[in-house]
Amino acid sequence: QNLDIVARRFSIGGYVIDYGQAPVTGGNGGVFANGVLVRVRASAVGAGPMVATAVQWWYPAPTANGTALQLAGVVTDFAGLGSLRVLGMPVDASAAKVSGGPAQSVGNGVRVIVGGVLSNGVLKANTLKIRLAPGTGGQPSFSLTGQISTFNSIADFRIKGQPIDASGPGVSFVNGSAANLGAQVRVMVEGSRVANGVLIADRVTFQ
């Protein structure tokens, strides 16, 4: 949303993205415009615009009636549970079972997962899970899945080039332990912050 091709900025949910130094890949010759689905990579989220390191066109959502669909993203264009958008997709969640918080907390800027069936271009949601509501004290979430490409220690390893530190005292390990970490091991790493370009892990799940 709010694409400014001169200033090379746009917004996703409540975040302003500065892609002035970021390559835009994919798209197959399509027009980069409001409503296009993209994936943004950035080193950190802080005060001011998020400075993107890469912007990639993402797969368009299906449109055929009767298609089962689940979307995870930030709520925009909120006019009530019966009229909102997630990743640009119109959603009717008026009949959805809401979990993760009170239905009244759903609004613009709230991160949700919605699931349902498409009908005439609208996702008729039967479930809506609140992931993060502004002002509730939640933390942003970062996740990365893949094989460990470089492993020096639990405080210094990489997945897809991203430095990761899983040495913190509160890190939980699922389906294994810290001793199982090593090169070529496939894991999903989740964390709530990035410090100096390093993802600080809260949870490591062995896959």
C-alpha positions in Angstrom: 0.0 0.0 0.0 0.9 3.7 -0.3 3.5 2.9 -3.0 5.8 5.9 -3.8 8.0 4.9 -6.7 10.0 8.1 -6.6 10.9 7.9 -2.9 11.0 4.1 -3.3 8.7 3.5 -0.3 5.6 1.5 0.5 3.7 0.2 3.5 2.7 -3.2 4.7 0.3 -3.1 7.6 1.7 -0.6 10.1 5.3 -0.7 8.7 6.8 1.8 6.2 9.3 0.0 3.9 12.2 1.9 2.4 13.4 -0.1 -0.6 15.7 2.5 -2.0 18.8 0.2 -1.8 17.0 -3.1 -2.3 16.7 -5.1 -5.5 13.1 -6.0 -6.5 13.1 -9.5 -8.0 10.5 -11.7 -9.6 7.3 -10.4 -11.1 7.9 -11.7 -14.6 7.5 -8.3 -16.2 4.4 -7.4 -14.1 3.8 -3.8 -12.9 5.0 -3.1 -9.3 1.9 -1.5 -7.9 -0.3 -1.2 -4.8 -1.9 -4.6 -4.0 1.0 -6.7 -5.3 2.0 -9.4 -2.8 5.7 -9.2 -1.9 8.1 -10.6 0.6 10.5 -8.1 2.2 13.9 -8.9 3.8 15.4 -6.4 6.3 18.1 -6.6 8.9 16.1 -5.2 11.8 12.9 -3.4 12.8 13.5 -0.2 14.6 12.4 3.4 14.8 11.5 5.0 11.4 11.1 3.1 8.1 12.2 -0.5 7.8 15.2 -0.5 5.4 14.7 -3.4 3.0 17.7 -5.4 1.8 15.5 -7.3 -0.8 12.0 -7.2 -2.1 10.6 -10.3 -3.8 7.3 -10.7 -5.7 5.3 -13.4 -3.9 2.8 -15.9 -5.2 -0.6 -14.4 -5.9 -3.5 -15.8 -3.8 -5.9 -18.1 -5.6 -9.2 -16.7 -6.7 -11.4 -19.7 -7.7 -14.6 -20.1 -5.7 -14.5 -22.9 -3.2 -10.7 -22.8 -2.7 -9.6 -23.5 0.9 -7.2 -20.8 1.9 -5.2 -19.8 5.0 -3.5 -16.4 5.2 -1.1 -15.0 7.9 -0.5 -11.2 7.9 -1.5 -7.8 9.3 -5.1 -6.6 9.2 -5.7 -3.5 7.0 -8.8 -1.7 5.8 -10.7 -2.8 8.9 -14.4 -1.9 8.9 -15.5 -4.7 11.2 -15.1 -8.4 11.3 -17.3 -8.7 8.2 -15.0 -6.4 6.2 -11.2 -6.4 6.5 -8.1 -7.3 4.5 -5.2 -9.6 5.1 -2.3 -9.5 2.6 -4.6 -7.5 0.4 -7.3 -10.2 0.3 -10.8 -9.2 1.3 -11.9 -11.2 4.3 -15.3 -11.7 5.9 -14.7 -13.0 9.4 -18.1 -12.2 10.8 -18.8 -15.9 11.4 -15.3 -16.9 12.3 -14.2 -18.6 15.5 -11.8 -16.1 17.1 -8.9 -17.3 19.2 -5.8 -15.8 20.7 -7.6 -12.8 22.1 -11.0 -11.0 22.3 -12.7 -10.4 18.9 -12.9 -6.7 19.9 -9.1 -6.5 19.7 -9.1 -7.2 15.9 -8.3 -4.0 13.9 -5.8 -2.4 11.6 -2.3 -3.4 12.5 -3.2 -6.6 14.3 -1.3 -9.7 13.1 -3.7 -12.6 12.5 -4.0 -16.0 10.8 -7.3 -16.5 9.0 -8.6 -19.6 7.3 -11.7 -20.4 5.3 -13.1 -20.7 1.8 -13.1 -18.3 -1.1 -16.4 -17.0 -2.4 -16.6 -14.4 -5.2 -13.2 -13.0 -4.3 -13.8 -12.8 -0.6 -12.3 -15.2 2.0 -15.2 -16.4 4.1 -13.2 -17.1 7.2 -14.3 -19.8 9.7 -11.2 -19.3 11.9 -9.3 -16.2 12.9 -6.3 -16.4 15.3 -4.8 -13.3 16.8 -1.0 -13.4 16.8 -0.1 -9.9 17.9 -2.3 -7.0 18.9 -0.7 -3.5 19.2 -0.5 -2.4 22.9 -0.8 -5.9 24.3 2.8 -6.2 25.2 3.5 -8.8 22.5 6.8 -9.0 20.7 7.4 -9.1 17.0 8.2 -12.5 15.6 10.9 -13.6 13.2 11.3 -17.2 11.9 13.7 -18.9 9.6 13.6 -22.5 8.4 16.4 -24.4 6.6 19.6 -26.4 6.9 22.4 -24.9 9.0 25.0 -23.9 6.4 27.8 -22.8 8.7 28.1 -23.9 12.4 30.8 -22.5 14.7 28.9 -22.8 18.0 25.3 -22.5 19.3 26.0 -18.7 19.5 27.3 -18.5 16.0 25.7 -20.4 13.1 23.9 -19.5 9.9 20.8 -20.5 7.9 20.5 -19.1 4.4 23.3 -16.6 5.2 21.4 -15.3 8.3 23.6 -15.2 11.5 21.8 -16.8 14.5 22.6 -16.9 18.2 20.8 -19.7 20.2 23.0 -19.5 23.3 20.6 -17.6 25.5 19.5 -19.1 28.8 15.8 -19.0 27.8 16.1 -20.8 24.5 13.9 -23.8 24.1 14.8 -26.8 21.9 12.0 -28.9 20.4 12.7 -32.5 19.1 16.3 -32.3 20.2 18.8 -30.4 22.3 21.6 -27.8 21.7 24.0 -30.7 21.3 22.2 -31.8 18.2 22.9 -28.5 16.4 25.5 -28.7 13.6 26.1 -28.2 9.9 23.5 -29.6 7.5 20.9 -30.1 10.4 17.5 -28.8 9.4 15.8 -26.6 11.9 13.2 -23.8 12.3 14.5 -20.9 14.4 12.0 -18.4 16.0 13.0 -15.2 17.7 11.6 -11.9 18.8 14.5 -9.6 18.0 17.4 -9.1 15.7 20.5 -7.5 17.2 23.3 -6.1 15.0 22.0 -8.3 12.2 22.0 -11.5 14.3 18.6 -13.3 14.9 18.4 -14.0 18.7 16.7 -17.3 19.0 13.9 -18.0 21.5 13.0 -21.5 20.1 14.8 -24.0 17.9 12.7 -26.8 16.4 14.5 -29.8 14.8 12.8 -31.0 11.6 
